[in-house]
């Protein structure tokens, strides 16, 4: 969007007259300030080998079942 300076001033004026100012709760302002000024807390889960084993065993079982199915059809 590309607004001219006078277009933005007109919009500001319209908003100023059509909206009434509000006083936000102090808790909201403090919470917002914390979120904006501090880095987010990111917690990375450690990888366990359980999922890799599960995928491997599942793949192996499917492979064996397919081989048995193909032998049975002949």
C-alpha positions as CSV (number, residue, x, y, z in Angstrom):
1,X,0.0,0.0,0.0
2,X,1.3,3.4,-0.9
3,X,-0.3,6.3,0.9
4,X,0.5,9.9,0.3
5,X,1.4,12.0,3.3
6,X,-1.9,13.9,3.1
7,X,-3.8,10.7,2.8
8,X,-2.2,9.4,6.0
9,X,-2.9,12.6,7.8
10,X,-6.5,12.4,6.7
11,X,-6.8,8.9,8.0
12,X,-5.1,9.8,11.3
13,X,-7.6,12.7,11.7
14,X,-10.6,10.4,10.9
15,X,-9.4,7.8,13.4
16,X,-8.7,10.4,16.1
17,X,-12.3,11.7,15.9
18,X,-14.0,8.3,15.5
19,X,-12.2,6.4,18.2
20,X,-12.0,7.1,21.8
21,X,-8.7,6.5,23.6
22,X,-8.6,3.7,26.1
23,X,-6.3,3.2,29.1
24,X,-4.9,-0.4,28.9
25,X,-4.6,-2.4,32.1
26,X,-1.2,-2.3,33.7
27,X,-0.9,-6.1,33.6
28,X,-1.5,-6.1,29.9
29,X,1.2,-3.4,29.3
30,X,3.7,-5.2,31.5
31,X,3.0,-8.6,29.8
32,X,3.4,-7.0,26.3
33,X,6.6,-5.3,27.3
34,X,8.1,-8.6,28.5
35,X,7.0,-10.4,25.3
36,X,8.6,-7.7,23.1
37,X,11.8,-7.1,25.0
38,X,12.8,-10.6,26.1
39,X,13.8,-13.4,23.8
40,X,11.2,-16.2,23.6
41,X,11.8,-19.2,25.9
42,X,12.3,-22.1,23.5
43,X,12.7,-25.5,25.0
44,X,14.0,-28.2,22.7
45,X,13.1,-31.7,23.4
46,X,15.9,-34.2,23.4
47,X,15.6,-36.8,20.8
48,X,15.2,-40.3,22.0
49,X,15.9,-43.4,19.9
50,X,12.5,-44.8,20.5
51,X,10.9,-43.2,17.4
52,X,13.8,-44.3,15.2
53,X,13.4,-47.9,16.5
54,X,9.7,-47.8,16.0
55,X,10.0,-46.6,12.4
56,X,12.7,-49.2,11.7
57,X,10.8,-52.1,13.2
58,X,7.6,-51.1,11.4
59,X,9.4,-50.9,8.1
60,X,11.0,-54.3,8.7
61,X,7.7,-55.9,9.5
62,X,6.0,-54.4,6.5
63,X,8.9,-55.6,4.3
64,X,8.7,-59.1,5.7
65,X,4.9,-59.2,5.3
66,X,5.2,-58.1,1.6
67,X,7.8,-60.7,0.9
68,X,5.5,-63.4,2.5
69,X,2.6,-62.1,0.5
70,X,4.5,-62.2,-2.8
71,X,5.7,-65.8,-2.1
72,X,2.3,-66.9,-1.1
73,X,0.8,-65.6,-4.4
74,X,3.2,-67.7,-6.6
